Amino acid sequence: MTRSDPNQRKGLRTWIELDREAARHNVQAMRGLLARKTRLMAVVKSNAYGHGLYVFAKVLDRLGVHGFCVDSVLEGFRLRKEGITKPILVLGSTLPEHFVAAADSRITLTLSTFEGIKAYLGTARKPEVHLKIDTGMHRQGFFPKDAHRAAELLARDNVRDRVTGLYTHFASAKDVTYPAFTEQQFAKFLEAERALQRAGFRDLVRHAAATAGTMLGRRYHLDWVRSGIALYGYYPSRELEVQLPEVKLRPVLSWHAVVSEVKRLPRGAFVGYDLTERLGRPTSAAVLPVGYWHGIPRALSGTGRFVLGRVPARILGRVSMDMTVIDATDAHAKVGSVATLDMHDAIAKSGTTSYEFLTRINPLIERIVV
């Protein structure tokens, strides 16, 4: 059900609503898991998991998170432009031509390759950096055995004060039935930390746990945790949801669209491309001005559902690029009625994860905080 002020959505055919109280609840739920010294970094990469980069970052900022993790330095620049002053860490790679601007904007970058170190050492004004250690994810990062060499290169150039953190990322923390791999990764990370200490690097901010690692226990929390999906109201896995019944998360995002057309169709009529839907009863078909360009997966064709009032309305036929037809027979819809996507149903039936579904919502759709 839509909660926004009609004046806020005037002129919009479709919009996203962000529930401020749900966000507050989720922040408090994650804080409740942390030791007092551990700080909560909000991961707002990929357009804040589809929630709107700066729109939702401002909500989280007011809710008191310590800082923000983004994928690219350009996301960091946008947050600074929008008035975010808290620490920002770029998790992804950064082209050397952005190093100076990152320093000027007080944005911390990730160094994860020797090529990156070489470019960094050749930069006039150096931003703060965190070193990424590859403990088993096998994406970004220095292997633990190379951590000492990386530290020596940075120490030799006397930039110790610019290296302020060290981190890794767990590959399978959400799989609670196989904890051994996460524990192995954590041991390798601590080994890398000792290597940096031998090279003279002290008092580094250490972080290893994203949302799943945070939920596994305080052993992995260290100085920071990087929480993403939980702040948006979703669990990293069903296993963690079952294991932590006391952690109740509330989805922040709801997606709404205005009915643009309603027509009565007889039993036996076809709906949509490729004649995949043939009606088994006289049907009131409502047209919504959203499709797969907006982020409604074609996998929901004939099976996904919206809600009109409190009545479920199944998608009829193929999801098109810019339009979706729903069965409004039992909902008595009219032009101007508001339909709301059933998010949990949509994620389950689209054959993907909440992460992918949310981040694929078109960033041009207006986000409204309610």
Secondary structure as GFF3:
##gff-version 3
##sequence-region A 1 370
A	DSSP	beta_strand	14	18	.	.	.	ID=ss1
A	DSSP	alpha_helix	20	31	.	.	.	ID=ss2
A	DSSP	beta_strand	39	43	.	.	.	ID=ss3
A	DSSP	alpha_helix	45	49	.	.	.	ID=ss4
A	DSSP	alpha_helix	53	62	.	.	.	ID=ss5
A	DSSP	beta_strand	67	70	.	.	.	ID=ss6
A	DSSP	alpha_helix	73	81	.	.	.	ID=ss7
A	DSSP	beta_strand	88	90	.	.	.	ID=ss8
A	DSSP	three_ten_helix	96	98	.	.	.	ID=ss9
A	DSSP	alpha_helix	99	104	.	.	.	ID=ss10
A	DSSP	beta_strand	109	111	.	.	.	ID=ss11
A	DSSP	alpha_helix	114	121	.	.	.	ID=ss12
A	DSSP	beta_strand	129	132	.	.	.	ID=ss13
A	DSSP	three_ten_helix	144	146	.	.	.	ID=ss14
A	DSSP	alpha_helix	147	156	.	.	.	ID=ss15
A	DSSP	three_ten_helix	160	162	.	.	.	ID=ss16
A	DSSP	beta_strand	163	167	.	.	.	ID=ss17
A	DSSP	alpha_helix	180	198	.	.	.	ID=ss18
A	DSSP	beta_strand	205	207	.	.	.	ID=ss19
A	DSSP	alpha_helix	211	216	.	.	.	ID=ss20
A	DSSP	three_ten_helix	218	220	.	.	.	ID=ss21
A	DSSP	beta_strand	224	227	.	.	.	ID=ss22
A	DSSP	three_ten_helix	229	232	.	.	.	ID=ss23
A	DSSP	alpha_helix	238	243	.	.	.	ID=ss24
A	DSSP	beta_strand	253	258	.	.	.	ID=ss25
A	DSSP	beta_strand	261	265	.	.	.	ID=ss26
A	DSSP	beta_strand	270	271	.	.	.	ID=ss27
A	DSSP	three_ten_helix	273	275	.	.	.	ID=ss28
A	DSSP	beta_strand	277	278	.	.	.	ID=ss29
A	DSSP	beta_strand	283	288	.	.	.	ID=ss30
A	DSSP	three_ten_helix	298	300	.	.	.	ID=ss31
A	DSSP	beta_strand	305	308	.	.	.	ID=ss32
A	DSSP	beta_strand	311	316	.	.	.	ID=ss33
A	DSSP	beta_strand	324	327	.	.	.	ID=ss34
A	DSSP	beta_strand	338	341	.	.	.	ID=ss35
A	DSSP	alpha_helix	343	349	.	.	.	ID=ss36
A	DSSP	alpha_helix	354	359	.	.	.	ID=ss37
A	DSSP	beta_strand	367	369	.	.	.	ID=ss38
###
